[in-house]
Amino acid sequence: MKITILGAGGNIGTRISKEAATRNHELTLITSKSLSHFNFENNTAVKTEQADIFDTNKLETIFKNSDVVISAYAPPANNNDILTEASKSLAEAAKKANVRLITVGGAGSLQVDENTLLIDAPSFPEEYKLVAKAHIDALNTVFRPESELNWTNVSPSAYIFEGERTNNFRVGENHLLANDKGESAISMEDFAVGILNEVDDAKFVQKRFTIGY
């Protein structure tokens, strides 16, 4: 399968790229980083491109050569509000290219009970609220109303960390996944596995889902 990965050089994007490569997909990585960053120097099935996320026309051109686009784009820490506009650009480019779009969202929009989102829980860290609100806005105003685009949005668990690829996790839809102790976590490596599984299985078309232990 031909997969374009946007934000490929970030923490999550790097792991998505490596997981996709192990599955022998043909990859286009939209990143300013070189193939050596990924240890892909000798992988002829991988190439890099550079594109501004707001350059919808260039994104469309790149996306046309893909079966699936995965975006691990993260907004600048000092300007989280641009996430919604960036998501609009992604969605428009994907629609014009007639390609499936899978985007990495946030955990704040997940329900901890029927009436409470994680972002509104007392334990939610104040320093993450702005980016969480940006992800909620993108999910609710860009993706959920979208009927033409083949979209999927994927939320990590409350705590996502650099860890191991265990291939042993659960998948849910709109509710936060937590263990018996109330801990909600997923490694970046297993998060990438879950995303690539969704590329193959397409169980959550025009839906959001989440991955956790």
C-alpha positions in Angstrom: 0.0 0.0 0.0 1.1 3.5 -0.7 1.1 5.7 2.5 1.9 9.3 3.0 2.8 10.3 6.5 2.7 14.0 7.5 4.6 15.1 10.6 6.7 12.0 10.1 9.7 13.3 11.9 8.0 13.9 15.3 7.9 11.5 18.2 4.7 9.8 17.1 5.3 10.3 13.4 8.7 8.6 13.6 7.1 5.5 15.2 4.3 5.4 12.7 6.8 5.6 9.9 8.9 2.8 11.3 5.9 0.6 11.9 4.7 1.2 8.3 8.1 0.3 6.9 8.2 -3.0 8.8 4.9 -3.9 7.1 6.6 -3.2 3.7 4.4 -0.3 2.7 5.6 2.2 0.1 6.1 5.5 2.1 6.2 9.2 1.3 7.3 11.0 4.5 6.4 14.7 4.7 9.2 16.0 6.9 12.2 18.3 6.9 14.3 15.4 8.3 16.5 13.2 6.2 16.0 9.4 5.7 18.9 8.9 8.0 16.8 10.1 10.9 14.6 7.1 10.4 17.4 4.7 9.5 15.8 4.4 6.0 18.9 5.3 3.9 18.8 1.9 2.2 15.1 1.5 1.9 14.1 2.2 -1.7 10.4 2.1 -0.8 10.7 5.3 1.2 11.1 8.9 0.0 10.7 12.3 1.7 8.8 15.5 0.6 8.5 18.9 2.2 5.2 20.8 2.2 3.6 23.4 4.4 0.4 22.0 5.9 -1.5 25.1 4.8 -0.4 24.6 1.1 -3.5 22.6 0.2 -2.7 22.4 -3.4 0.8 20.9 -2.8 -0.7 18.5 -0.3 -3.3 17.4 -2.8 -0.5 16.7 -5.4 1.4 14.6 -2.9 -1.7 12.8 -1.7 -2.8 11.8 -5.2 0.0 9.2 -5.2 -1.3 7.6 -2.0 -3.8 5.0 -0.8 -3.9 6.4 2.7 -2.6 9.6 4.4 -1.7 9.6 8.1 -1.2 12.9 9.8 0.7 13.1 13.1 0.9 16.9 12.8 1.3 18.8 16.1 0.6 22.5 16.3 3.3 24.8 17.7 3.2 25.0 21.5 2.6 28.7 21.4 -0.2 28.6 18.7 -2.4 25.6 19.3 -5.3 27.4 17.7 -4.0 26.8 14.2 -4.8 23.1 14.5 -8.3 23.6 13.2 -7.2 25.5 10.1 -4.5 23.0 9.5 -7.1 20.2 9.8 -9.3 22.0 7.2 -6.4 22.1 4.8 -5.7 18.4 5.3 -9.3 17.5 4.8 -9.7 19.6 1.7 -6.5 18.2 0.1 -7.5 14.6 1.0 -11.0 15.1 -0.5 -9.6 16.5 -3.7 -7.1 13.7 -4.0 -9.8 11.1 -3.1 -7.7 9.5 -0.4 -8.4 8.2 3.0 -7.2 10.4 5.9 -6.2 9.2 9.4 -5.3 11.9 11.8 -3.8 11.7 15.3 -6.0 13.6 17.8 -5.9 14.1 21.5 -7.1 12.3 24.6 -9.0 15.2 26.1 -12.1 14.5 24.0 -12.5 11.0 25.3 -15.3 10.4 27.8 -14.5 9.3 31.3 -18.2 8.8 32.0 -21.4 9.5 30.2 -21.4 13.2 31.2 -17.7 14.1 31.5 -14.8 14.5 29.0 -11.3 13.8 30.1 -10.4 17.5 29.6 -13.0 18.4 32.2 -11.8 15.8 34.8 -10.2 17.4 37.9 -7.0 15.4 37.3 -6.4 16.8 33.7 -3.2 18.8 33.7 -3.8 22.5 33.1 -0.7 22.8 30.9 -2.3 20.5 28.3 -5.7 22.1 28.2 -5.0 24.5 25.3 -3.8 21.8 22.9 -6.6 19.5 24.1 -9.2 22.1 23.3 -7.6 22.6 19.8 -7.9 18.8 19.1 -11.6 18.8 20.4 -12.4 21.7 18.1 -10.8 20.0 15.1 -12.6 16.8 15.8 -16.0 18.4 16.3 -15.9 21.2 13.6 -13.8 19.6 10.8 -14.1 15.9 11.0 -17.3 14.8 12.6 -19.5 17.0 10.3 -17.6 15.7 7.2 -19.7 13.4 5.1 -17.6 13.3 1.8 -14.2 12.6 3.3 -13.1 9.1 4.3 -11.7 10.1 7.6 -10.6 8.5 10.9 -9.4 10.3 14.0 -7.4 8.4 16.6 -6.9 9.4 20.2 -4.1 8.1 22.5 -4.7 7.2 26.1 -4.3 9.9 28.8 -0.6 9.1 29.0 1.5 8.3 25.9 5.1 7.5 26.4 8.3 6.3 24.7 8.3 2.6 25.4 8.1 -0.8 23.7 6.1 -2.4 21.0 4.2 -5.1 22.8 1.4 -5.6 20.3 -0.8 -6.1 23.4 -3.4 -3.4 23.8 -7.1 -2.6 23.6 -9.1 -0.5 21.1 -12.1 1.5 22.0 -14.3 4.2 20.5 -15.3 7.3 22.5 -14.5 6.2 26.1 -11.1 6.5 27.8 -9.4 3.1 28.2 -8.0 2.5 31.7 -6.8 -0.5 33.7 -8.2 -1.8 37.0 -6.1 0.9 38.8 -7.6 3.7 36.8 -4.4 4.2 34.8 -4.8 5.2 31.2 -1.6 4.7 29.1 -0.2 3.6 25.7 3.4 3.5 24.4 4.1 5.5 21.2 5.2 2.2 19.7 1.9 0.4 20.3 0.0 3.5 19.3 1.7 3.2 15.9 0.8 -0.5 15.7 -2.9 0.3 16.4 -2.9 3.0 13.7 -1.3 0.7 11.1 -3.8 -2.0 12.1 -6.6 0.5 11.2 -4.9 1.2 7.9 -5.3 -2.5 7.1 -8.7 -3.2 8.7 -10.6 0.1 8.2 -12.9 -0.6 11.2 -13.4 3.1 12.1 -14.4 4.9 8.9 -15.7 8.4 9.6 -15.3 7.7 13.3 -12.9 8.4 16.1 -11.2 5.6 18.0 -8.7 5.2 20.8 -5.9 2.8 21.8 -4.8 1.9 25.3 -3.7 -0.9 27.7 
